[in-house]
Amino acid sequence: MTDTTPESSTTSPASPSPVETSPMPQVPPTPPQFPNESQSLPPLPPLPPIEPSQPSPPLASTPPSGSSTALLWIALAVVVVIFIATAGFFYLSKTSQPSIGTPTPTPKVIISPTTLPSPSPTKEATTSSSLRDTESGLFGIEVTSPKREATISSPLTVSGRANVFEGHVNIRVKDSTGKVVGSGFGTACMGEKPCPFSAKITFTSPTASQGAVEAYTEDAANGSEKDLVRVPVRFGSKK
């Protein structure tokens, strides 16, 4: 009899075995399904015939809108008003003017020479004073010698008083024809009141028996004679 010795129950742990992975099966691509050569495709429908292009009809004019019509009426109304106003202006201007064919007669004024006052230049021309009283003072010339209608001879002393421009008094002796036979000047003053002046004038004895002694000053603006006084005299024999 054979002794069988039981084997030790002690066993070493088994090592894990590697897991084997099987590759994915490869599926072949499905080829496209084409119809068999025996099968025929349906025929394509025929194309419609191409007609020649025709010219497009002309565009119809668009009728004016309501706002455009209103503007046209307003412009027409303005033109009519201007025309009427212009015609009225010309009509009134023609009717307001007198007719050329019928001029208005101008009344004639007949002045009788007897009704006109006779001029008296002698009274104004033979005055011996031109003094005038103003707000600024007493201006002008006054001749005190010779007197009116006095008989004079050369040389003649002329005296008086004056308040004139620069105090300058011009003196001249004239015969009855207006010819100057002698002249000179005297000095007065220029201020608020006249000052005395005196001058000795030598003149040529005229053939006329009458004449005048004149005294005047000159205007500062234009040099014209101003403040003229005239004393009528008679000519006598030379001293």
C-alpha positions, 0 to 999 in steps of 0.5 A: 500500500502506498502512502500518499502524502497529501500535498500541502494546501498552501499555494502561492497566489497566481499572477494575473494574466495579460488581457489580450485585445482582439482587433476591430474587424474592418468593414469594407466600404460599400461600393456605390450602387449604380444602375445596371447597364441594362437599366436605362435612365428616363429621358430629359424633357425638351427645352422650350424654344427661346423667343427673340427679345422684344423692345420694352414699351416706353414708360408712361409719364407719371401724372403730377401729384397733388402737391405739384398741381397746387404749386402750379396753381399758386405760381399761376395766381402770382403771375396773374396778380403781378400782371394786373398790378402792373397794368393798373399802375400804368393806367393810373400813371397815364390818367393822372398826367395832363394830356399833351394835346390840351395844355392848361393855359397859364394865366397872364399877369400884366403889371402896370409900370405905374403900380411898381414902387420906384426904386430909391437907390439914392437914399440907400447909396448916400447913407453915411452910416452902415452901423448895425446892432447885433448880439455880438456888438455894434458893427459897420462904418459911420462917416462923420466928415465930410457932411452930405453935400459939403464942398470938398477939395484935395487933400480931404480929411475923412473921419468917422468910427468903425468896427470892421474886419481887422479895423481896416476902412477903405476910402475913395473919392468918385466923380459923378460918372463913377470914376475914382479920382483918389483913394486911401484907408483909415484904421479903426478897430475890430471888437464889440463897438466901433472906434474912431478913424481918420484918413487924409485923401488926396484926389485929382479935381474932376471936371464934374462939380459933384461926386461922392466919398465912399467908405467900405471894408472887405468881406473876410470870406470872399473879399467883396465890398461890405458895409459900404457908405456913400456921402454925396459931396461937391467939388471946389477949388484946390486949397 
